[in-house]
């Protein structure tokens, strides 16, 4: 039983640590993320828009499988967790060898390594020291810091082996893959945290309104520990009249006082206590802010006067007459002598005033526009002319709490660093070893090199090194007999 359990555990670990498994899961994450950008997502999409985009049956299916909220669906979060486990398993499985490779670089190539390495080149040299000096100078000219090394005394190493030259650049590149792994883990961790503890909702505010109630996508509400007040909202247009941007002046109200104020626009949200408020929409709310009128006595005996009324405001016109703004109907219709509201859209507006005469004790219904059989415009003691109608507006805010965003953005930055190392930082290594034939006494300088990527460009760098060594060898007779390159170390 114990053997079977160990076997299952080993197979599970091997599967998780497999590169193929990780690649397949990453492809699934990419595909599902793409689906999340193609399918309209709640709550960022208005309910009317998403209902118009899909049939009721298709929308029920999309909601049931979570495709209208991909990044918060349980199966997407589970997939992210599984990918994270694969990354951890692959890193743990391979990191020890990578660390040994990084911390104990291979500095002295043995004979079998020299035979197999490509590219390589052998140059005739008068003696070992001349070859080492020439190789050291050539590497210096290419910006490397060469060091003299001797082989470790192992069963495979001969005690007759001599000094060699080793130089490298950008060894950290060998660990770049783990930087990428760490960045992906941060991104997935932040996404999982957002999926479990984050939330999104909407908050619509009229100008001057204060609220701390956010409506979530499932129809429930969340009460914030502070309130948001909309002091003003507006729209800027291009010259052709199309909207350029929406803006809102918001204030955060906590403990009865304003603690923060900011004017927000699209992509420049207000952030307070971990909650972001994005500008989402703007428009008329169907309510009148103020109706401006010119009133003149119907008998022509008095002067005209300009008045402004909000709904339910009452203003005296003279000692015996008052006018009240009774109601505003954004889209009206008349039927059977009654005025009805057809819709809340600003299509066919009407304003209702009640003029009260204290001397006669009568109320007169004044309508804009005048309506036969309903309005008393001609009977009222004052004649009115509407000069302006200022509508109230609302600002639509998308509200989100995303506690994992620090992980996501940190991971994105770290991913950029890791990918820069992976694609642009190349680990290059060069070796130079004098090889002498004991029978003939002739010596040659073996030069070899390798790079972990971009081999074509490295070939050119290797050819530059060989050319540099050849040039230095021509100068050896006029140079000093020996020149130290660096402290000799044992490989």
VEXDREN-2710 file (C-alpha; in Angstrom, 1 decimal):
% VEXDREN-2710
k/r/px/py/pz
1/UNK/0.0/0.0/0.0
2/UNK/2.8/2.4/1.0
3/UNK/4.7/1.6/-2.2
4/UNK/1.5/2.3/-4.3
5/UNK/1.0/5.6/-2.6
6/UNK/4.6/6.6/-3.2
7/UNK/4.2/5.6/-6.8
8/UNK/1.0/7.7/-7.2
9/UNK/2.7/10.6/-5.5
10/UNK/5.7/10.4/-7.7
11/UNK/3.6/10.2/-10.9
12/UNK/1.5/13.2/-9.7
13/UNK/4.7/15.2/-8.9
14/UNK/6.2/14.3/-12.3
15/UNK/3.1/15.4/-14.1
16/UNK/2.9/18.7/-12.2
17/UNK/6.6/19.4/-12.8
18/UNK/6.4/18.5/-16.5
19/UNK/7.0/21.3/-19.0
20/UNK/4.3/19.9/-21.3
21/UNK/1.7/20.1/-18.5
22/UNK/2.6/23.7/-17.7
23/UNK/2.5/24.7/-21.4
24/UNK/-1.0/23.1/-21.9
25/UNK/-2.4/24.8/-18.8
26/UNK/-0.9/28.2/-19.8
27/UNK/-2.5/27.9/-23.2
28/UNK/-5.9/27.2/-21.5
29/UNK/-5.4/30.3/-19.3
30/UNK/-4.7/32.4/-22.4
31/UNK/-7.7/31.0/-24.3
32/UNK/-10.1/31.6/-21.5
33/UNK/-8.7/35.1/-20.8
34/UNK/-9.3/35.8/-24.5
35/UNK/-12.9/34.6/-24.1
36/UNK/-13.2/37.0/-21.1
37/UNK/-12.3/39.9/-23.4
38/UNK/-14.6/38.8/-26.3
39/UNK/-17.8/37.9/-24.3
40/UNK/-19.3/40.9/-22.6
41/UNK/-18.6/40.8/-18.9
42/UNK/-20.7/41.7/-15.9
43/UNK/-20.8/44.2/-14.2
44/UNK/-18.7/46.5/-16.5
45/UNK/-21.3/46.1/-19.2
46/UNK/-24.7/47.7/-18.8
47/UNK/-27.5/45.2/-18.3
48/UNK/-29.4/46.5/-21.3
49/UNK/-26.4/46.3/-23.5
50/UNK/-25.6/42.7/-22.6
51/UNK/-29.3/41.7/-23.0
52/UNK/-29.4/43.2/-26.4
53/UNK/-26.2/41.5/-27.4
54/UNK/-27.3/37.9/-26.7
55/UNK/-30.6/36.1/-26.9
56/UNK/-32.2/35.2/-23.5
57/UNK/-31.3/31.5/-24.0
58/UNK/-27.7/32.2/-24.9
59/UNK/-27.4/34.6/-22.0
60/UNK/-28.7/32.0/-19.5
61/UNK/-26.1/29.5/-20.8
62/UNK/-23.3/32.1/-20.6
63/UNK/-24.3/33.1/-17.0
64/UNK/-24.6/29.4/-16.0
65/UNK/-21.1/28.5/-17.0
66/UNK/-19.6/31.7/-15.8
67/UNK/-18.5/33.1/-19.2
68/UNK/-20.0/36.5/-18.4
69/UNK/-17.7/36.8/-15.4
70/UNK/-14.7/34.7/-16.4
71/UNK/-12.1/36.2/-14.1
72/UNK/-14.3/35.4/-11.0
73/UNK/-15.5/32.0/-12.0
74/UNK/-14.5/29.1/-9.7
75/UNK/-13.2/27.0/-12.6
76/UNK/-10.9/29.9/-13.8
77/UNK/-9.5/30.4/-10.3
78/UNK/-9.0/26.7/-10.0
79/UNK/-7.1/26.6/-13.3
80/UNK/-4.9/29.5/-12.1
81/UNK/-4.2/27.6/-8.9
82/UNK/-3.3/24.5/-10.8
83/UNK/-0.9/26.5/-13.1
84/UNK/0.7/28.0/-10.1
85/UNK/1.3/24.5/-8.6
86/UNK/2.9/23.4/-11.9
87/UNK/5.2/26.4/-11.9
88/UNK/6.2/25.7/-8.3
89/UNK/6.8/22.0/-9.0
90/UNK/8.8/22.7/-12.1
91/UNK/10.9/25.3/-10.3
92/UNK/11.6/23.1/-7.3
93/UNK/12.4/20.1/-9.5
94/UNK/15.0/22.0/-11.6
95/UNK/16.3/24.7/-9.4
96/UNK/19.0/22.7/-7.6
97/UNK/20.8/21.8/-10.8
98/UNK/20.4/25.4/-12.1
99/UNK/21.8/26.7/-8.8
100/UNK/24.8/24.4/-9.0
101/UNK/25.4/25.5/-12.5
102/UNK/25.2/29.1/-11.5
103/UNK/27.2/28.9/-8.2
104/UNK/29.9/26.5/-9.5
105/UNK/30.6/27.4/-13.2
106/UNK/32.5/25.0/-15.3
107/UNK/35.8/26.8/-15.8
108/UNK/38.3/24.3/-17.1
109/UNK/37.2/22.1/-20.1
110/UNK/38.5/18.5/-20.1
111/UNK/39.5/16.7/-23.2
112/UNK/36.1/15.2/-24.0
113/UNK/34.4/18.6/-23.6
114/UNK/36.9/20.2/-25.9
115/UNK/36.3/17.6/-28.6
116/UNK/32.5/18.1/-28.5
117/UNK/32.2/21.8/-28.1
118/UNK/31.2/24.0/-31.1
119/UNK/32.5/26.5/-32.1
120/UNK/36.1/25.9/-31.4
121/UNK/39.5/26.8/-33.0
122/UNK/43.1/25.8/-32.6
123/UNK/45.9/28.3/-33.2
124/UNK/49.6/27.5/-33.2
125/UNK/51.6/29.2/-30.4
126/UNK/55.3/29.3/-29.6
127/UNK/54.7/28.3/-25.9
128/UNK/51.9/28.1/-23.3
129/UNK/52.5/31.4/-21.7
130/UNK/52.4/33.3/-25.0
131/UNK/49.1/31.7/-25.8
132/UNK/47.6/32.5/-22.4
133/UNK/48.8/36.1/-22.6
134/UNK/47.4/36.5/-26.1
135/UNK/44.0/35.0/-25.1
136/UNK/43.8/37.2/-22.0
137/UNK/44.5/40.4/-23.9
138/UNK/42.0/39.5/-26.7
139/UNK/39.3/38.8/-24.1
140/UNK/40.1/42.1/-22.4
141/UNK/39.6/44.0/-25.6
142/UNK/36.2/42.4/-26.0
143/UNK/35.1/43.6/-22.5
144/UNK/35.6/40.4/-20.6
145/UNK/37.5/39.8/-17.4
146/UNK/39.5/36.6/-18.0
147/UNK/40.9/34.5/-15.2
148/UNK/43.6/31.8/-15.1
149/UNK/42.3/28.4/-13.9
150/UNK/43.7/25.0/-13.3
151/UNK/41.7/21.7/-13.3
152/UNK/40.3/20.1/-10.2
153/UNK/42.3/17.0/-9.4
154/UNK/39.6/14.4/-10.0
155/UNK/39.9/10.9/-11.5
156/UNK/39.1/12.4/-14.9
157/UNK/41.6/15.2/-14.6
158/UNK/45.2/14.6/-15.4
159/UNK/47.9/16.1/-13.1
160/UNK/49.7/17.1/-16.3
161/UNK/46.9/19.5/-17.3
162/UNK/48.1/23.1/-17.4
163/UNK/46.7/26.5/-16.9
164/UNK/43.7/27.7/-18.9
165/UNK/41.8/30.9/-19.4
166/UNK/38.1/31.3/-18.6
167/UNK/35.9/34.3/-19.1
168/UNK/32.1/34.7/-19.0
169/UNK/29.5/37.4/-19.0
170/UNK/25.9/37.6/-17.8
171/UNK/25.8/34.3/-15.8
172/UNK/22.6/35.6/-14.1
173/UNK/20.9/34.9/-17.4
174/UNK/20.8/31.2/-16.5
175/UNK/18.4/32.1/-13.6
176/UNK/16.2/34.4/-15.7
177/UNK/13.6/31.7/-16.2
178/UNK/13.0/31.7/-12.4
179/UNK/12.4/35.4/-12.5
180/UNK/9.7/34.7/-15.1
181/UNK/8.3/31.9/-12.9
182/UNK/8.2/34.3/-9.9
183/UNK/6.4/37.0/-11.9
184/UNK/3.8/34.5/-13.2
185/UNK/3.2/33.3/-9.6
186/UNK/2.7/36.9/-8.5
187/UNK/0.2/37.6/-11.3
188/UNK/-1.8/34.4/-10.6
189/UNK/-1.7/35.0/-6.8
190/UNK/-3.1/38.5/-7.3
191/UNK/-5.8/37.2/-9.7
192/UNK/-6.8/34.5/-7.3
193/UNK/-7.0/37.0/-4.4
194/UNK/-9.1/39.3/-6.5
195/UNK/-11.4/36.5/-7.5
196/UNK/-12.0/35.3/-3.9
197/UNK/-12.1/38.6/-2.0
198/UNK/-12.5/41.3/-4.7
199/UNK/-15.8/42.7/-5.9
200/UNK/-17.2/45.1/-8.5
201/UNK/-20.3/47.1/-8.6
202/UNK/-22.0/50.4/-9.8
203/UNK/-22.9/53.6/-8.0
204/UNK/-25.0/56.2/-9.8
205/UNK/-25.1/59.7/-8.2
206/UNK/-27.1/62.8/-9.1
207/UNK/-25.3/66.1/-8.7
208/UNK/-25.2/67.0/-5.0
209/UNK/-26.2/63.4/-3.9
210/UNK/-24.3/61.4/-1.3
211/UNK/-24.4/57.6/-1.0
212/UNK/-22.4/54.7/0.4
213/UNK/-24.5/51.9/-1.2
214/UNK/-22.9/50.0/-4.1
215/UNK/-25.0/47.7/-6.2
216/UNK/-23.2/44.5/-7.1
217/UNK/-23.6/42.4/-10.2
218/UNK/-25.7/39.7/-8.5
219/UNK/-28.3/42.3/-7.4
220/UNK/-27.1/42.6/-3.8
221/UNK/-25.6/45.7/-2.3
222/UNK/-22.5/46.5/-0.3
223/UNK/-22.3/49.3/2.2
224/UNK/-19.0/51.2/2.2
225/UNK/-17.5/52.5/5.5
226/UNK/-17.5/55.9/3.9
227/UNK/-19.7/57.8/1.5
228/UNK/-19.2/59.4/-1.9
229/UNK/-20.7/62.8/-2.8
230/UNK/-21.0/64.1/-6.4
231/UNK/-20.4/67.8/-6.3
232/UNK/-20.6/68.3/-10.1
233/UNK/-20.5/66.3/-13.3
234/UNK/-20.2/67.2/-16.9
235/UNK/-19.3/66.3/-20.5
236/UNK/-16.8/67.9/-22.8
237/UNK/-17.4/67.6/-26.6
238/UNK/-15.4/67.8/-29.7
239/UNK/-16.2/70.6/-32.3
240/UNK/-18.5/68.2/-34.1
241/UNK/-20.5/67.7/-31.0
242/UNK/-19.4/64.1/-30.2
243/UNK/-18.4/63.5/-26.5
244/UNK/-14.7/64.0/-25.7
245/UNK/-14.7/63.1/-22.1
246/UNK/-16.9/62.8/-19.0
247/UNK/-15.8/64.1/-15.6
248/UNK/-17.0/64.1/-12.1
249/UNK/-16.0/66.1/-9.0
250/UNK/-16.2/63.6/-6.1
251/UNK/-15.7/64.0/-2.4
252/UNK/-15.1/61.3/0.1
253/UNK/-17.2/61.8/3.3
254/UNK/-16.2/60.1/6.5
255/UNK/-17.3/60.8/10.0
256/UNK/-19.4/63.7/8.7
257/UNK/-16.5/65.6/7.0
258/UNK/-14.8/65.7/3.6
259/UNK/-11.5/63.7/3.8
260/UNK/-10.6/63.7/0.1
261/UNK/-11.7/65.4/-3.1
262/UNK/-10.8/64.6/-6.7
263/UNK/-12.0/65.3/-10.2
264/UNK/-12.1/62.0/-12.0
265/UNK/-12.2/61.2/-15.7
266/UNK/-12.0/57.9/-17.6
267/UNK/-8.9/56.0/-16.7
268/UNK/-8.1/58.4/-13.8
269/UNK/-10.1/56.9/-10.9
270/UNK/-10.5/58.0/-7.3
271/UNK/-8.8/55.6/-5.0
272/UNK/-9.6/55.6/-1.3
273/UNK/-9.2/52.8/1.3
274/UNK/-8.5/50.2/-1.4
275/UNK/-11.7/51.0/-3.3
276/UNK/-11.5/52.5/-6.8
277/UNK/-14.2/54.7/-8.4
278/UNK/-14.0/54.9/-12.2
279/UNK/-15.9/57.3/-14.4
280/UNK/-18.2/55.0/-16.4
281/UNK/-21.2/57.0/-17.7
282/UNK/-22.9/60.4/-17.6
283/UNK/-26.2/61.7/-18.7
284/UNK/-29.5/63.4/-17.8
285/UNK/-31.4/61.9/-15.0
286/UNK/-34.8/62.9/-16.2
287/UNK/-35.2/65.4/-13.4
288/UNK/-35.3/69.2/-13.7
289/UNK/-32.6/71.2/-11.9
290/UNK/-34.3/74.6/-12.6
291/UNK/-37.0/76.0/-14.8
292/UNK/-36.5/79.7/-15.8
293/UNK/-39.6/81.7/-16.5
294/UNK/-40.7/85.2/-17.4
295/UNK/-44.0/86.1/-15.6
296/UNK/-46.2/89.0/-16.6
297/UNK/-49.7/90.0/-15.2
298/UNK/-52.4/88.9/-17.7
299/UNK/-54.1/92.3/-17.4
300/UNK/-50.9/94.1/-18.5
301/UNK/-50.8/96.4/-15.5
302/UNK/-47.6/95.1/-13.9
303/UNK/-44.0/94.7/-14.8
304/UNK/-42.5/91.5/-16.0
305/UNK/-40.3/89.4/-13.6
306/UNK/-37.8/86.6/-14.1
307/UNK/-38.0/83.6/-11.7
308/UNK/-36.3/80.3/-11.4
309/UNK/-38.0/77.2/-10.0
310/UNK/-37.0/73.8/-8.9
311/UNK/-39.6/71.1/-8.6
312/UNK/-41.9/71.7/-5.6
313/UNK/-40.5/75.3/-5.2
314/UNK/-43.1/78.0/-4.5
315/UNK/-42.4/81.6/-5.4
316/UNK/-44.6/84.7/-4.7
317/UNK/-45.5/86.8/-7.8
318/UNK/-47.3/89.5/-5.8
319/UNK/-49.0/89.9/-2.5
320/UNK/-52.0/87.7/-3.5
321/UNK/-50.4/85.3/-6.1
322/UNK/-47.9/82.5/-5.8
323/UNK/-46.6/80.0/-8.4
324/UNK/-45.4/76.4/-7.6
325/UNK/-43.5/74.1/-9.9
326/UNK/-45.7/71.0/-9.3
327/UNK/-44.1/68.4/-11.6
328/UNK/-42.0/67.6/-14.6
329/UNK/-42.8/64.8/-17.1
330/UNK/-39.9/63.9/-19.5
331/UNK/-42.2/62.1/-22.0
332/UNK/-45.9/63.0/-21.8
333/UNK/-49.2/62.0/-23.5
334/UNK/-52.7/63.3/-23.0
335/UNK/-55.6/60.9/-22.8
336/UNK/-59.2/61.5/-21.5
337/UNK/-58.3/64.9/-20.2
338/UNK/-55.4/63.5/-18.1
339/UNK/-51.6/63.9/-18.6
340/UNK/-49.7/60.6/-18.4
341/UNK/-46.0/59.8/-18.3
342/UNK/-45.1/57.5/-21.2
343/UNK/-41.5/56.9/-20.3
344/UNK/-38.6/58.3/-18.4
345/UNK/-36.7/59.2/-21.6
346/UNK/-36.4/62.9/-22.3
347/UNK/-38.5/62.7/-25.5
348/UNK/-41.6/64.9/-25.1
349/UNK/-41.2/67.0/-21.9
350/UNK/-43.9/68.9/-20.1
351/UNK/-43.8/71.2/-17.0
352/UNK/-46.8/71.7/-14.7
353/UNK/-47.2/74.9/-12.7
354/UNK/-49.9/75.7/-10.2
355/UNK/-50.7/79.4/-9.8
356/UNK/-52.7/80.2/-6.7
357/UNK/-54.7/83.4/-6.2
358/UNK/-55.4/84.2/-2.6
359/UNK/-58.0/86.9/-3.5
360/UNK/-60.2/84.4/-5.4
361/UNK/-59.1/81.2/-3.7
362/UNK/-58.6/79.6/-7.0
363/UNK/-55.8/77.3/-8.4
364/UNK/-54.9/77.5/-12.1
365/UNK/-53.1/74.7/-13.9
366/UNK/-50.5/76.1/-16.2
367/UNK/-48.7/73.7/-18.6
368/UNK/-45.8/74.0/-20.9
369/UNK/-46.6/73.3/-23.6
370/UNK/-50.2/74.5/-23.4
371/UNK/-52.7/71.6/-23.6
372/UNK/-56.3/72.1/-24.7
373/UNK/-58.8/70.8/-22.2
374/UNK/-56.2/70.4/-19.5
375/UNK/-54.3/73.7/-19.1
376/UNK/-55.7/77.0/-17.6
377/UNK/-52.9/79.1/-19.1
378/UNK/-55.3/81.8/-20.5
379/UNK/-57.3/82.0/-17.3
380/UNK/-54.4/82.4/-14.9
381/UNK/-53.7/85.9/-13.5
382/UNK/-50.2/85.7/-14.9
383/UNK/-48.9/84.8/-18.3
384/UNK/-45.7/82.7/-18.4
385/UNK/-42.9/82.3/-20.9
386/UNK/-40.3/79.5/-20.4
387/UNK/-36.8/80.7/-21.2
388/UNK/-34.6/77.8/-20.1
389/UNK/-34.9/74.3/-18.7
390/UNK/-31.8/73.1/-16.9
391/UNK/-31.9/69.4/-16.5
392/UNK/-30.2/67.5/-13.7
393/UNK/-27.5/65.0/-14.5
394/UNK/-26.1/61.8/-13.0
395/UNK/-22.7/60.4/-13.0
396/UNK/-22.2/56.6/-13.4
397/UNK/-19.4/55.1/-11.4
398/UNK/-17.8/51.7/-11.6
399/UNK/-16.7/50.7/-8.1
400/UNK/-14.1/48.0/-7.5
401/UNK/-12.2/46.5/-4.6
402/UNK/-9.2/44.5/-5.9
403/UNK/-6.9/43.6/-3.1
404/UNK/-4.7/41.5/-5.3
405/UNK/-3.8/44.2/-7.8
406/UNK/-0.4/44.9/-6.0
407/UNK/0.5/41.3/-6.9
408/UNK/-0.7/41.6/-10.5
409/UNK/1.2/44.8/-11.2
410/UNK/4.3/43.7/-9.3
411/UNK/4.2/40.5/-11.4
412/UNK/3.8/42.4/-14.6
413/UNK/6.9/44.6/-13.9
414/UNK/8.9/41.5/-12.8
415/UNK/7.8/39.7/-15.9
416/UNK/9.1/42.5/-18.1
417/UNK/12.5/42.3/-16.2
418/UNK/12.6/38.5/-16.6
419/UNK/11.7/38.5/-20.3
420/UNK/14.3/41.2/-20.9
421/UNK/16.9/38.8/-19.3
422/UNK/15.6/35.9/-21.3
423/UNK/15.6/37.5/-24.7
424/UNK/18.3/40.1/-24.5
425/UNK/20.8/39.0/-21.9
426/UNK/23.0/36.2/-23.2
427/UNK/25.3/34.1/-21.0
428/UNK/28.5/33.8/-23.0
429/UNK/31.5/31.6/-21.9
430/UNK/35.0/31.4/-23.5
431/UNK/37.8/29.0/-22.7
432/UNK/41.4/29.0/-23.9
433/UNK/43.7/26.1/-23.1
434/UNK/47.2/25.5/-24.4
435/UNK/47.7/21.9/-25.7
436/UNK/51.2/20.6/-26.3
437/UNK/52.2/17.5/-28.1
438/UNK/54.8/15.7/-25.9
439/UNK/56.3/13.9/-29.0
440/UNK/56.9/16.9/-31.3
441/UNK/56.9/19.6/-28.6
442/UNK/54.6/21.8/-30.7
443/UNK/51.9/23.7/-28.9
444/UNK/48.5/25.0/-30.0
445/UNK/45.9/27.2/-28.2
446/UNK/42.5/25.6/-28.1
447/UNK/39.8/28.3/-28.0
448/UNK/36.1/27.4/-27.5
449/UNK/33.0/29.2/-26.5
450/UNK/29.2/28.8/-26.0
451/UNK/26.1/30.9/-25.4
452/UNK/22.8/29.9/-24.0
453/UNK/20.9/31.6/-26.9
454/UNK/21.3/33.7/-30.0
455/UNK/24.0/31.3/-31.4
456/UNK/24.3/33.1/-34.7
457/UNK/25.3/36.4/-33.1
458/UNK/27.6/34.5/-30.8
459/UNK/29.5/32.9/-33.7
460/UNK/30.4/36.4/-34.8
461/UNK/31.6/37.3/-31.3
462/UNK/33.7/34.1/-31.3
463/UNK/35.3/34.9/-34.7
464/UNK/36.2/38.4/-33.3
465/UNK/37.9/36.7/-30.3
466/UNK/39.9/34.4/-32.6
467/UNK/40.9/37.3/-34.8
468/UNK/42.0/39.2/-31.7
469/UNK/44.1/36.3/-30.4
470/UNK/45.8/36.0/-33.8
471/UNK/46.6/39.7/-33.7
472/UNK/48.0/39.4/-30.2
473/UNK/50.1/36.4/-31.1
474/UNK/51.8/38.4/-33.8
475/UNK/52.8/41.0/-31.2
476/UNK/54.1/38.5/-28.6
477/UNK/57.8/38.6/-29.7
478/UNK/57.9/42.3/-28.9
479/UNK/55.9/42.0/-25.7
480/UNK/57.0/41.1/-22.3
481/UNK/57.7/37.4/-21.7
482/UNK/54.7/37.1/-19.4
483/UNK/51.8/39.1/-18.2
484/UNK/49.5/38.1/-15.4
485/UNK/45.9/37.9/-16.4
486/UNK/44.2/37.3/-13.1
487/UNK/44.6/35.3/-10.0
488/UNK/44.8/31.6/-10.8
489/UNK/42.0/29.5/-9.4
490/UNK/41.3/25.8/-9.3
491/UNK/38.3/24.8/-11.3
END
